[in-house]
Amino acid sequence: DAKTTQPPSMDCAEGRAANLPCNHSTISGNEYVYWYRQIHSQGPQYIIHGLKNNETNEMASLIITEDRKSSTLILPHATLRDTAVYYCIVRGTGTYKYIFGTGTRLKVLA
Amino acid sequence: NAGVTQTPKFQVLKTGQSMTLQCAQDMNHEYMSWYRQDPGMGLRLIHYSVGAGITDQGEVPNGYNVSRSTTEDFPLRLLSAAPSQTSVYFCASRLRSTVNTEAFFGQGTRLTVV
């Protein structure tokens, strides 16, 4: 599974968009990009995933570059409850293992 | 819909004691796994199972045993607890599918070994 690189921490003003970057330069063709978040040591929570097209759901948007070497998770209107550690994970079809890095600690400021 | 349930939520053990961390899911998921999370770090995979009767090792399997006799349950056993096993343990499950699906995590078991 490809490894990912994320900034260790970011701040975002409440109500503004939070853009969390992730580099996965060694990603291969059948590997998906997943995003999870962990709020205050609770179990990780699924946010979104994608292969090569941009994806949007009720929680967030995922923008994947054309070469698939990086992606950005967008929380369109961050709230204080979005303060969490966000993990970007790359996983291939047919494998089960999620390899977690240390993630990005997002702090939403009032 | 309970999802993934872990018990106990908190546990203190003495060095050398044994115990079993329980994990149950009611979503009929084939895939289940155990992770540990140490302070300031991401989750590391201990063991996983792709179905009843099938288990395999993850990144950090030493000191832990697992078995999968039913689809619903995936217990994690510590045979002789050590202080290095002080951690937060998470169980996860996922549907086996040709389409990528997300994993569901339990709320964790906080284990302290003294």
Chai-1 contact restraints between the chains, C-beta under 6 A:
chainA,res_idxA,chainB,res_idxB,connection_type,confidence,min_distance_angstrom,max_distance_angstrom,comment,restraint_id
A,Y32,B,N100,contact,1.0,0.0,6.0,A-B,restraint_1
A,Q42,B,Q107,contact,1.0,0.0,6.0,A-B,restraint_2
A,G43,B,F90,contact,1.0,0.0,6.0,A-B,restraint_3
A,G43,B,F105,contact,1.0,0.0,6.0,A-B,restraint_4
A,G43,B,G106,contact,1.0,0.0,6.0,A-B,restraint_5
A,G43,B,Q107,contact,1.0,0.0,6.0,A-B,restraint_6
A,G43,B,G108,contact,1.0,0.0,6.0,A-B,restraint_7
A,P44,B,F105,contact,1.0,0.0,6.0,A-B,restraint_8
A,Y46,B,E102,contact,1.0,0.0,6.0,A-B,restraint_9
A,Y96,B,Y31,contact,1.0,0.0,6.0,A-B,restraint_10
A,Y96,B,Y48,contact,1.0,0.0,6.0,A-B,restraint_11
A,K97,B,L45,contact,1.0,0.0,6.0,A-B,restraint_12
A,F100,B,G42,contact,1.0,0.0,6.0,A-B,restraint_13
A,F100,B,L43,contact,1.0,0.0,6.0,A-B,restraint_14
A,G101,B,G42,contact,1.0,0.0,6.0,A-B,restraint_15
A,T102,B,G42,contact,1.0,0.0,6.0,A-B,restraint_16
